[in-house]
Amino acid sequence: MINKEVYEQSAGKFLEHFGRGHTVAAYAPGRVEVLGNHTDYNEGFVLSAAINLGTFFLAAPSGSKKCRVLAGDRMEEEAFDIGSPAPSKNKAWSNYVKGVFAKLGERKNISSGFLGVLLSNIPLGAGLSSSAALEMSAGLALADLYKIKIEMLDLARIGQAAEHEYAGLRCGLLDQISSLFARGNELVMSDFRTLQIKHVPLAKDARFIMCNTSAKHTLTSSAYNERRKRCEMAAKFFASVLKHPVKTLRDVSWREWETYSRKMDSVTAKRSAHIIGENARVLKGRDLLVKGKLEEFGELMYESHESSRVNFENSCPELDFVVSTAKRTSGAIGTRLSGGGFGGSAVILAHARDVNSISEDLSTAYQNKFAHPCDLRVITPSRGAHLC
């Protein structure tokens, strides 16, 4: 079992807190976005992978109408009645569970409550999608507990709805799909218009180094929603000037952007340039990986970060430093910010033989620059969410 120690800790906390054992358990991993930044809600393409860090959710019937959920890392409980899972202002972590529970309740009448414990080893605020891992582990466990049959894509949509309605973040489906559909030593290739999901092979000795900068990463209060609005504005503009139908920026080519972008305001033009360019990079990157051209794929990662920095402006000095330092470091094949941006983590692609030397060089450079360490972890693309 992956992260067996975390599971055993979860079971121990469940027994200690509730005085009885759990009856169902599920695990869901965090994810690393390898290529395709903010393209999911623009119905574009993303290459991603599950990571070997994740969240366990353990549950059992409560024997009453009450639901009680414990955050195992802080031993903090939130309780609510089955008919009123209202969002919490003080215990934001519970909103992801409440949202999933409420959406499952729309599919089947739930007449009794549950006891639940969640525990994770995903660093919070690192851009590794700890929220989706919680949603998917809770969703799998509660669906099993209440005997609710649900397709994986529907479960992903439930997690997305929980983010929208309970956490206030208008996210796409990238994080949930990555957590659910991942396979070991492969990348998940997602088409967010058709929701077709394929898998792309990754060299067996390829590894990712996640560098958590510890820069603030709170998307709900950040510019995430504003960026999404700009993309929608750009799509409406292109729909008004192009002869073919345009629903999202997925439908706009780079040549069309070059032809018409001067007629847009400069900020919206830059935001759309990032999305249109990212979609092209993902498609090219998929073909390169199939051909085993890892170094050329890495160059696309550097290009992606530069577009994030200049066009989408969702980077920060800490992330830019990691990318520029890695680019000068022997063995780093490609580097870019991963996730929503505005802080969080950068992802570095390397061969297994080089991860130690890259980590040492980067750790020293980051400490010298910012006077505090960065959290470096070696990531292996791993299996997706499952019942335990």
PECORKA-V872470 format. One record per pair of residues at least 4 apart in sequence whose ideal C-beta (glycine too) atoms are under 8 Angstrom apart, sorted by the first residue. I is the first residue (numbers start at 1). J is the second residue. D is the distance in Angstrom with one decimal. If there is no record, write none. Layout:
{{I;J;D} {I;J;D}}
This chain:
{{1;7;6.2} {1;388;6.8} {2;27;7.1} {2;29;7.9} {2;52;6.3} {2;54;7.2} {2;382;6.5} {2;383;6.9} {3;7;6.5} {3;27;7.2} {3;52;7.5} {3;53;7.1} {3;54;6.1} {3;56;7.5} {3;121;6.1} {4;8;6.3} {5;9;6.4} {6;10;6.3} {6;54;7.9} {6;56;5.8} {6;119;5.8} {6;120;7.3} {6;121;5.3} {7;11;6.5} {7;25;7.1} {7;27;7.2} {7;56;5.3} {7;388;6.5} {8;12;6.4} {9;13;6.3} {9;72;7.0} {9;119;6.0} {10;14;6.3} {10;25;7.5} {10;56;4.5} {10;58;5.2} {10;72;5.9} {10;117;5.5} {10;118;7.7} {10;119;4.2} {11;15;6.5} {11;21;7.2} {11;22;6.5} {11;25;7.7} {11;58;6.4} {12;16;6.1} {13;17;5.8} {13;70;6.8} {13;72;4.5} {13;75;7.4} {13;117;5.4} {13;119;6.7} {14;18;5.9} {14;20;8.0} {14;21;6.7} {14;22;4.9} {14;58;5.1} {14;60;7.7} {14;70;7.7} {14;115;7.5} {14;117;4.4} {15;19;7.3} {15;20;6.9} {15;21;5.6} {17;70;5.3} {17;75;7.4} {17;77;7.5} {17;117;6.9} {18;60;7.4} {18;68;7.5} {18;70;7.9} {18;115;5.0} {18;117;7.9} {20;60;6.7} {20;115;7.9} {21;60;7.1} {22;58;3.9} {22;59;6.1} {22;60;4.9} {22;115;7.7} {22;117;7.2} {23;59;7.0} {23;60;4.4} {23;61;7.1} {23;145;7.0} {24;58;7.2} {24;59;5.2} {24;60;7.2} {24;141;5.0} {24;144;4.7} {24;145;4.9} {24;387;7.2} {25;56;6.4} {25;57;7.1} {25;58;4.6} {25;59;7.6} {25;141;6.3} {25;387;7.1} {25;388;4.1} {26;56;7.2} {26;57;5.4} {26;136;7.8} {26;137;4.6} {26;138;7.6} {26;139;7.9} {26;140;3.7} {26;141;4.0} {26;144;7.1} {26;385;6.8} {26;386;7.0} {26;387;5.2} {26;388;6.2} {27;54;5.5} {27;55;7.1} {27;56;5.3} {27;137;5.9} {27;385;6.5} {27;386;6.2} {27;388;5.5} {28;54;5.6} {28;55;5.6} {28;57;7.8} {28;132;7.5} {28;133;4.5} {28;134;7.5} {28;135;7.7} {28;136;3.7} {28;137;3.9} {28;140;6.9} {28;179;4.9} {28;180;7.5} {28;384;7.6} {28;385;3.7} {29;50;4.0} {29;51;5.6} {29;52;7.1} {29;53;6.7} {29;54;3.8} {29;55;8.0} {29;133;6.1} {29;179;5.7} {29;182;6.7} {29;382;5.8} {29;383;7.4} {29;384;6.6} {29;385;6.7} {30;50;7.2} {30;51;4.9} {30;53;5.4} {30;54;6.0} {30;55;7.7} {30;122;4.3} {30;128;3.9} {30;129;5.0} {30;130;5.9} {30;132;7.6} {30;133;5.0} {30;179;7.2} {31;48;5.4} {31;49;6.7} {31;50;5.5} {31;51;6.3} {31;128;6.7} {31;129;4.8} {31;132;7.0} {31;133;7.9} {31;174;7.6} {31;175;5.7} {31;178;3.6} {31;179;5.7} {31;182;7.2} {32;48;6.5} {32;49;5.4} {32;50;8.0} {32;51;5.4} {32;128;6.7} {32;208;5.8} {32;210;6.6} {32;338;5.4} {32;347;5.4} {32;379;6.1} {33;37;6.7} {33;46;6.5} {33;47;7.9} {33;48;5.1} {33;174;6.7} {33;178;7.6} {33;338;4.8} {33;339;5.6} {33;347;7.6} {34;47;4.7} {34;48;5.8} {34;49;6.1} {34;187;5.9} {34;208;7.5} {34;301;7.4} {34;338;7.5} {34;347;6.6} {34;349;7.6} {35;46;7.2} {35;47;4.4} {35;278;7.5} {35;281;5.9} {35;282;5.2} {35;285;4.9} {35;297;7.9} {35;300;6.2} {35;301;6.3} {35;304;5.9} {35;336;7.6} {36;40;7.4} {36;44;6.7} {36;45;5.6} {36;46;3.3} {36;47;5.8} {36;48;7.4} {36;174;7.8} {36;278;5.5} {36;279;7.4} {36;281;7.5} {36;282;4.4} {37;274;7.2} {37;278;5.5} {37;304;6.1} {37;307;7.8} {37;308;5.6} {37;312;7.0} {37;314;7.6} {37;336;7.6} {37;337;7.3} {37;341;7.2} {38;42;7.0} {38;227;6.3} {38;228;7.7} {38;231;7.4} {38;274;7.1} {38;275;6.3} {38;278;7.3} {38;312;6.5} {38;314;7.5} {38;340;7.5} {39;44;3.3} {39;45;6.0} {39;46;5.6} {39;192;7.1} {39;250;7.9} {39;275;5.9} {39;278;5.0} {39;279;5.7} {39;282;7.0} {40;44;6.9} {40;46;5.6} {40;171;7.9} {40;172;3.1} {40;173;5.9} {40;174;3.9} {40;190;7.2} {40;192;4.7} {41;170;7.2} {41;171;7.1} {41;172;3.6} {41;192;7.5} {41;228;5.8} {41;231;7.4} {42;192;7.6} {42;231;5.4} {42;235;7.6} {42;248;4.8} {42;249;4.7} {42;250;5.8} {42;275;5.1} {42;279;7.9} {43;192;5.0} {43;193;4.0} {43;247;6.9} {43;248;4.4} {43;250;4.5} {44;192;6.0} {44;193;7.7} {44;248;7.5} {44;249;7.1} {44;250;4.8} {44;275;6.6} {44;278;6.8} {44;279;4.4} {44;282;7.3} {45;189;7.2} {45;190;6.9} {45;191;5.9} {45;192;7.2} {45;279;5.4} {45;282;4.1} {45;283;6.1} {45;286;7.9} {46;174;5.4} {46;178;8.0} {46;188;7.9} {46;189;7.7} {46;190;5.0} {46;192;7.0} {46;282;6.3} {47;187;4.8} {47;188;7.2} {47;189;5.8} {47;200;6.6} {47;282;5.6} {47;285;6.0} {47;286;6.6} {47;289;7.9} {48;174;6.4} {48;177;7.9} {48;178;4.2} {48;182;7.7} {48;187;6.6} {48;188;5.0} {48;190;7.0} {49;178;7.0} {49;182;5.9} {49;186;7.4} {49;187;5.2} {49;188;6.4} {49;202;7.6} {49;208;7.5} {49;379;7.9} {49;381;3.9} {49;382;7.6} {50;54;7.8} {50;178;6.0} {50;179;6.0} {50;182;3.2} {50;188;7.7} {50;381;6.6} {50;382;4.9} {50;383;6.8} {50;384;5.3} {51;122;7.8} {51;128;6.3} {51;208;7.8} {51;210;7.3} {51;379;4.7} {51;380;7.8} {51;381;7.5} {51;382;6.2} {52;379;6.3} {52;380;5.1} {52;382;4.4} {53;120;7.7} {53;121;5.1} {53;122;4.8} {53;123;7.9} {53;128;7.0} {53;377;7.4} {53;379;7.7} {54;120;6.7} {54;121;7.2} {54;122;6.4} {54;133;5.3} {54;137;7.4} {54;179;7.9} {54;385;7.9} {55;118;6.2} {55;119;7.1} {55;120;3.8} {55;122;6.4} {55;130;6.8} {55;133;4.1} {55;134;5.1} {55;137;4.8} {56;117;8.0} {56;118;7.0} {56;119;5.4} {56;120;7.3} {56;137;6.2} {56;388;7.3} {57;97;7.9} {57;116;6.3} {57;117;7.3} {57;118;5.1} {57;134;7.1} {57;137;3.9} {57;138;4.6} {57;140;7.6} {57;141;4.5} {57;142;7.9} {58;116;6.8} {58;117;4.8} {58;118;7.9} {58;141;6.9} {59;114;5.0} {59;115;6.4} {59;116;4.6} {59;117;7.8} {59;141;4.8} {59;142;6.3} {59;145;5.2} {60;114;6.7} {60;115;5.0} {60;145;7.5} {61;112;6.0} {61;113;7.6} {61;114;6.1} {61;115;7.5} {61;145;7.1} {62;66;5.6} {62;67;6.5} {62;68;6.3} {62;112;6.8} {62;113;3.9} {62;114;5.4} {62;115;5.0} {63;112;7.2} {63;113;7.9} {64;112;7.1} {64;113;5.6} {65;81;5.5} {65;82;5.3} {65;83;7.6} {65;112;6.8} {65;113;5.5} {66;79;6.0} {66;80;7.6} {66;81;6.2} {66;82;7.7} {66;113;4.6} {67;79;6.7} {67;80;5.4} {67;81;7.3} {67;82;6.2} {67;85;7.3} {67;101;6.8} {67;113;4.2} {67;114;5.4} {67;115;7.9} {67;116;7.3} {68;77;6.0} {68;78;7.7} {68;79;4.8} {68;113;7.4} {68;114;7.8} {68;115;5.3} {68;116;7.1} {69;77;6.8} {69;78;5.2} {69;79;7.6} {69;94;5.9} {69;97;5.3} {69;115;7.9} {69;116;4.4} {69;117;7.6} {69;118;7.0} {70;75;6.8} {70;76;7.2} {70;77;4.9} {70;116;6.9} {70;117;4.8} {70;118;7.3} {71;75;7.4} {71;76;4.8} {71;77;7.7} {71;78;7.8} {71;91;7.8} {71;93;5.4} {71;94;7.6} {71;118;6.0} {72;117;5.2} {72;118;6.2} {72;119;3.6} {73;119;6.3} {73;120;7.1} {76;91;6.6} {76;93;8.0} {78;88;6.1} {78;91;4.8} {78;94;3.8} {78;97;7.9} {78;98;8.0} {80;84;6.2} {80;85;5.2} {80;86;7.1} {80;98;6.6} {81;85;8.0} {81;113;7.5} {82;105;7.4} {82;110;5.7} {82;111;7.4} {82;112;7.0} {82;113;5.2} {85;98;3.9} {85;99;7.6} {85;101;5.4} {85;102;4.8} {86;98;7.4} {87;95;4.9} {87;98;6.6} {87;99;7.8} {87;166;4.9} {87;167;7.9} {88;92;6.8} {88;94;5.1} {88;95;5.9} {88;98;7.3} {91;95;7.8} {92;167;7.2} {93;97;7.9} {93;118;7.8} {93;134;7.5} {94;98;5.8} {95;99;6.0} {95;162;7.3} {95;166;4.1} {95;167;5.2} {96;100;6.6} {96;131;5.6} {96;134;4.8} {96;135;5.1} {96;138;7.0} {96;159;7.9} {96;162;5.6} {96;163;7.5} {96;166;6.9} {96;167;6.4} {97;101;6.2} {97;116;6.8} {97;118;7.1} {97;134;6.9} {97;135;8.0} {97;138;4.9} {98;102;6.2} {98;162;7.7} {98;166;5.8} {99;103;6.4} {99;135;7.4} {99;158;8.0} {99;161;6.6} {99;162;2.6} {99;163;7.3} {99;165;6.0} {99;166;3.5} {99;167;7.1} {100;104;6.3} {100;135;5.4} {100;138;4.9} {100;139;4.9} {100;142;6.7} {100;158;5.8} {100;159;6.5} {100;162;5.1} {101;105;6.4} {101;110;7.7} {101;138;7.5} {101;142;6.2} {102;106;7.1} {102;162;7.8} {102;166;7.6} {103;107;7.5} {103;158;4.3} {103;161;5.3} {103;162;6.4} {104;108;7.0} {104;110;7.0} {104;139;7.0} {104;142;5.8} {104;143;6.2} {104;146;6.8} {104;148;5.7} {104;150;7.7} {104;158;6.7} {105;109;7.4} {105;110;4.7} {107;148;5.9} {107;150;6.9} {108;146;6.4} {108;147;8.0} {108;148;5.0} {110;146;5.8} {114;142;6.7} {114;145;6.1} {116;138;7.2} {116;141;7.5} {116;142;7.9} {118;134;6.0} {118;137;7.2} {118;138;7.0} {120;130;6.0} {120;133;6.5} {120;134;7.0} {122;126;7.3} {122;128;5.3} {122;129;7.7} {122;130;4.2} {122;133;5.9} {123;128;6.6} {123;130;7.6} {123;212;5.4} {123;375;6.1} {123;377;8.0} {124;130;5.6} {125;214;7.8} {125;216;7.2} {125;217;4.3} {125;218;6.9} {125;343;7.3} {125;344;6.6} {126;130;7.7} {126;210;7.2} {126;212;4.2} {126;217;6.8} {126;344;5.4} {126;345;4.7} {126;375;7.3} {127;212;7.8} {127;217;5.6} {127;337;7.4} {127;338;5.4} {127;339;3.1} {127;340;6.5} {127;341;7.5} {127;343;7.5} {127;344;2.9} {127;345;4.4} {128;210;6.8} {128;338;7.7} {128;339;7.0} {128;344;7.9} {128;345;6.4} {129;133;6.2} {129;175;4.0} {129;178;7.2} {129;179;6.9} {129;339;6.8} {130;134;6.4} {131;135;6.4} {131;163;6.7} {131;167;7.0} {131;175;7.2} {132;136;6.0} {132;159;5.8} {132;163;8.0} {132;175;3.4} {132;176;4.9} {132;178;7.6} {132;179;5.2} {133;137;6.2} {133;179;5.7} {133;385;7.8} {134;138;6.0} {135;139;5.9} {135;158;7.5} {135;159;3.5} {135;162;5.5} {135;163;7.4} {135;176;6.5} {136;140;6.3} {136;155;6.7} {136;156;7.7} {136;159;5.9} {136;176;6.0} {136;179;4.7} {136;180;5.9} {136;385;4.6} {137;141;6.2} {137;385;6.5} {138;142;5.9} {139;143;6.0} {139;150;7.7} {139;155;4.9} {139;158;5.8} {139;159;6.3} {140;144;6.4} {140;155;7.1} {140;385;5.9} {140;386;7.3} {140;387;5.8} {141;145;6.2} {141;387;7.5} {142;146;6.1} {142;148;7.7} {143;148;4.4} {143;149;7.6} {143;150;5.2} {143;155;7.2} {144;387;5.9} {150;154;5.1} {150;155;5.3} {150;158;7.7} {151;155;7.1} {152;156;6.6} {152;180;5.0} {152;181;6.8} {153;157;6.6} {153;177;7.7} {153;195;6.0} {154;158;6.6} {155;159;6.7} {155;176;7.4} {155;180;6.6} {156;160;6.5} {156;173;5.4} {156;176;3.8} {156;177;5.2} {156;180;5.8} {157;161;6.3} {157;173;7.1} {157;176;7.8} {158;162;6.6} {159;163;6.7} {159;175;7.7} {159;176;4.2} {160;164;6.4} {160;171;6.3} {160;172;7.3} {160;173;5.4} {160;176;6.0} {161;165;5.7} {162;166;5.1} {162;167;6.8} {163;167;4.9} {163;169;4.9} {163;170;7.8} {163;171;4.8} {164;168;7.7} {164;169;7.0} {164;170;5.9} {164;171;7.3} {167;220;6.2} {168;220;5.1} {169;219;5.6} {169;220;5.0} {169;224;6.6} {169;225;7.4} {170;224;7.6} {170;225;5.5} {170;228;5.7} {171;175;6.7} {171;219;7.8} {171;224;7.9} {172;192;6.3} {173;177;5.2} {173;190;7.8} {173;192;6.4} {173;195;7.6} {174;178;6.0} {174;190;6.8} {174;192;7.4} {175;179;6.4} {176;180;6.3} {177;181;5.6} {177;188;6.8} {177;190;5.4} {177;195;7.9} {177;197;6.5} {178;182;5.9} {178;188;5.5} {178;190;7.6} {178;384;7.8} {179;384;6.1} {179;385;5.2} {180;384;5.2} {180;385;5.1} {181;188;5.4} {181;190;7.9} {181;197;5.1} {181;384;5.5} {182;186;7.6} {182;188;5.5} {182;381;6.9} {182;382;6.6} {182;383;6.5} {182;384;3.8} {183;188;7.7} {183;199;5.6} {183;381;7.6} {183;383;6.5} {183;384;6.9} {184;380;7.6} {184;381;6.2} {184;382;5.6} {184;383;5.4} {185;201;7.4} {185;202;5.7} {185;204;5.9} {185;380;7.7} {185;381;5.7} {186;199;4.4} {186;200;6.3} {186;201;5.8} {186;202;5.9} {186;381;6.3} {187;199;7.0} {187;200;4.6} {187;202;5.6} {187;289;6.9} {187;381;6.7} {188;197;6.3} {188;198;7.9} {188;199;6.4} {188;200;7.9} {189;197;7.1} {189;198;4.5} {189;199;6.7} {189;200;5.0} {189;282;7.9} {189;286;5.7} {190;195;7.6} {190;196;7.8} {190;197;5.5} {191;195;6.8} {191;196;4.6} {191;197;7.6} {193;248;7.7} {193;250;6.0} {200;286;5.5} {200;289;5.1} {200;290;6.5} {201;289;6.6} {201;290;7.0} {202;206;4.9} {202;289;6.6} {202;381;6.0} {203;292;6.8} {203;294;5.6} {203;351;7.8} {205;351;5.2} {205;352;4.5} {205;353;7.2} {206;294;6.4} {206;349;6.6} {206;350;7.6} {206;351;6.7} {206;352;7.5} {207;349;7.8} {207;350;5.7} {207;351;7.1} {207;352;5.1} {207;355;5.2} {207;378;5.6} {207;379;6.8} {207;380;6.4} {208;347;5.3} {208;348;6.6} {208;349;6.1} {208;350;7.7} {208;378;7.5} {208;379;4.1} {208;380;7.8} {208;381;7.5} {209;347;7.3} {209;348;4.2} {209;350;6.2} {209;355;5.8} {209;358;6.2} {209;359;6.0} {209;362;7.7} {209;376;6.1} {209;377;7.2} {209;378;5.8} {209;379;7.0} {210;338;7.4} {210;345;5.1} {210;346;7.7} {210;347;5.9} {210;348;7.9} {210;375;7.9} {210;376;7.2} {210;377;4.8} {210;378;8.0} {210;379;5.3} {211;322;5.0} {211;345;6.0} {211;346;4.8} {211;347;7.7} {211;348;6.6} {211;362;6.4} {211;366;7.6} {211;374;5.3} {211;375;7.4} {211;376;5.5} {212;344;7.1} {212;345;4.8} {212;374;6.2} {212;375;3.9} {212;376;7.7} {212;377;7.5} {213;316;7.5} {213;318;3.8} {213;319;6.0} {213;322;6.5} {213;343;6.6} {213;344;6.9} {213;345;6.7} {213;346;7.0} {213;366;7.8} {213;374;5.6} {214;318;7.7} {214;372;7.1} {214;374;6.8} {214;375;6.9} {215;316;5.2} {215;318;4.5} {215;319;7.0} {215;342;8.0} {215;343;3.5} {215;344;6.8} {216;342;7.4} {216;343;4.7} {217;222;7.9} {217;339;7.6} {217;340;7.3} {217;342;6.3} {217;343;3.8} {217;344;3.8} {218;222;5.9} {218;343;8.0} {219;224;4.3} {219;340;4.7} {219;342;7.1} {220;224;7.6} {222;340;7.4} {222;342;4.7} {223;227;5.8} {223;314;7.2} {223;342;6.5} {224;228;6.7} {224;340;5.4} {224;342;7.4} {225;229;6.5} {226;230;6.6} {227;231;6.7} {227;271;6.3} {227;312;6.5} {227;314;6.7} {228;232;6.6} {229;233;6.4} {230;234;6.4} {230;267;6.8} {230;268;5.2} {230;271;4.1} {230;272;7.6} {231;235;6.5} {231;248;7.5} {231;249;5.8} {231;271;6.1} {231;272;6.6} {231;275;5.9} {232;236;6.6} {233;237;6.6} {233;268;5.3} {234;238;6.5} {234;249;6.0} {234;264;6.7} {234;268;5.1} {234;269;7.4} {234;271;6.4} {234;272;3.6} {234;275;7.8} {235;239;6.3} {235;246;5.9} {235;247;6.9} {235;248;5.1} {235;249;5.4} {235;251;7.7} {235;252;7.6} {235;272;7.9} {236;240;6.7} {237;241;6.7} {237;260;7.7} {237;263;7.6} {237;264;5.5} {237;268;7.2} {238;242;5.4} {238;246;4.7} {238;249;7.4} {238;251;7.4} {238;252;4.9} {238;256;6.9} {238;260;6.8} {238;272;7.7} {239;245;7.3} {239;246;3.9} {239;247;7.7} {241;260;5.3} {241;263;7.1} {242;246;5.6} {242;252;7.3} {242;256;6.2} {242;260;7.6} {244;251;7.2} {245;251;6.7} {246;251;4.4} {246;252;6.2} {247;251;5.9} {249;272;5.6} {249;275;4.5} {249;276;5.7} {249;279;7.7} {250;279;6.4} {252;256;5.2} {252;257;6.0} {252;272;7.2} {252;276;5.5} {253;257;7.1} {253;276;7.3} {254;258;6.5} {254;276;5.7} {254;277;6.8} {254;280;6.2} {255;259;6.4} {256;260;6.2} {257;261;5.1} {257;269;7.9} {257;272;6.5} {257;273;6.1} {257;276;5.2} {260;264;7.3} {261;269;4.3} {261;272;7.2} {261;273;7.0} {262;269;7.6} {264;268;5.0} {264;269;4.3} {264;272;7.4} {265;269;6.8} {266;270;6.5} {267;271;6.5} {268;272;6.3} {269;273;6.4} {270;274;6.9} {270;310;7.4} {270;311;4.4} {270;312;7.4} {270;313;7.6} {271;275;7.1} {271;311;6.7} {271;312;6.0} {272;276;6.0} {273;277;5.9} {273;307;7.2} {273;311;4.8} {274;278;6.1} {274;307;4.8} {274;308;6.7} {274;311;3.9} {274;312;4.0} {275;279;6.7} {275;312;7.9} {276;280;6.9} {277;281;6.3} {277;303;7.8} {277;307;5.4} {277;311;7.5} {278;282;6.4} {278;304;6.4} {278;307;6.8} {279;283;6.7} {280;284;6.3} {281;285;5.8} {281;300;4.8} {281;303;6.3} {281;304;5.7} {282;286;6.5} {283;287;7.0} {284;288;6.4} {284;300;6.4} {285;289;6.4} {285;297;5.2} {285;300;4.9} {286;290;6.6} {287;291;6.6} {288;293;4.3} {288;294;7.8} {288;296;5.0} {288;297;4.5} {288;300;7.4} {289;293;7.4} {289;294;7.4} {289;297;5.7} {293;297;6.2} {294;298;6.5} {294;333;6.0} {294;349;7.3} {295;299;7.2} {295;333;5.8} {296;300;7.4} {297;301;7.1} {297;333;7.6} {297;334;6.5} {297;349;7.5} {298;302;7.0} {298;332;7.9} {298;333;3.5} {298;334;2.8} {298;335;7.9} {298;349;5.3} {299;303;6.4} {299;334;6.6} {300;304;6.2} {300;334;7.0} {301;305;6.8} {301;333;7.8} {301;334;3.2} {301;335;6.0} {301;336;4.5} {301;347;7.7} {301;349;6.3} {302;306;6.6} {302;323;7.2} {302;327;6.3} {302;334;5.8} {302;335;6.5} {302;336;6.8} {303;307;6.5} {304;308;6.5} {304;336;4.7} {305;309;6.2} {305;315;7.1} {305;319;7.8} {305;323;5.0} {305;335;6.7} {305;336;3.7} {305;337;5.8} {305;346;7.8} {306;310;6.1} {307;311;4.9} {307;312;6.6} {308;312;5.0} {308;313;7.9} {308;314;5.5} {308;315;5.2} {308;336;7.0} {308;337;5.6} {308;341;6.1} {309;313;7.2} {309;315;4.4} {309;320;6.0} {312;341;7.3} {314;337;7.3} {314;340;6.8} {314;341;3.2} {314;342;5.4} {315;319;4.8} {315;320;5.5} {315;337;5.6} {315;341;5.9} {315;342;7.9} {316;320;7.0} {316;341;7.7} {316;342;6.4} {316;343;5.5} {317;321;6.2} {318;322;6.7} {318;343;7.3} {318;370;6.6} {318;374;7.8} {319;323;6.4} {319;337;4.8} {319;341;7.4} {319;343;7.4} {319;344;7.6} {319;346;5.3} {320;324;6.1} {321;325;5.9} {321;365;7.8} {321;366;7.0} {321;369;5.9} {321;370;7.7} {322;326;6.1} {322;335;6.8} {322;346;4.2} {322;348;7.8} {322;362;6.8} {322;366;6.9} {322;374;7.3} {323;327;6.4} {323;335;4.7} {323;336;6.5} {323;337;7.4} {323;346;5.9} {324;328;7.0} {325;329;6.3} {325;361;7.7} {325;362;5.9} {325;365;5.0} {325;366;7.4} {326;332;4.1} {326;335;4.1} {326;346;7.5} {326;348;5.2} {326;358;7.0} {326;362;6.3} {327;332;6.7} {327;335;6.4} {329;358;5.5} {329;361;5.1} {329;362;6.6} {330;354;7.4} {330;357;7.3} {330;358;7.9} {331;350;5.4} {331;351;6.8} {331;353;7.8} {331;354;3.1} {331;357;6.2} {331;358;5.2} {332;348;5.4} {332;349;7.5} {332;350;5.8} {332;354;7.6} {332;358;5.5} {333;348;7.9} {333;349;4.5} {333;350;5.7} {333;351;7.4} {334;348;7.4} {334;349;4.4} {335;346;5.9} {335;347;6.9} {335;348;4.7} {335;349;7.2} {336;346;6.6} {336;347;6.3} {337;341;5.2} {337;344;7.2} {337;345;7.4} {337;346;5.4} {337;347;7.8} {338;344;7.2} {338;345;5.4} {338;346;6.5} {338;347;4.2} {339;344;5.3} {339;345;6.7} {340;344;7.1} {347;379;7.8} {348;358;6.5} {348;362;7.7} {350;354;4.6} {350;355;5.4} {350;358;5.6} {351;355;7.8} {354;358;5.5} {355;359;6.0} {355;378;5.2} {356;360;6.4} {357;361;6.3} {358;362;6.0} {359;363;6.0} {359;376;4.8} {359;378;7.4} {360;364;6.5} {361;365;6.3} {362;366;6.0} {362;374;7.3} {362;376;6.7} {363;367;6.3} {363;373;6.6} {363;374;6.6} {363;376;5.9} {364;368;6.4} {365;369;6.2} {366;370;6.0} {366;373;6.8} {366;374;4.4} {367;371;7.1} {367;372;7.1} {367;373;5.5} {367;374;7.8} {370;374;7.9}}
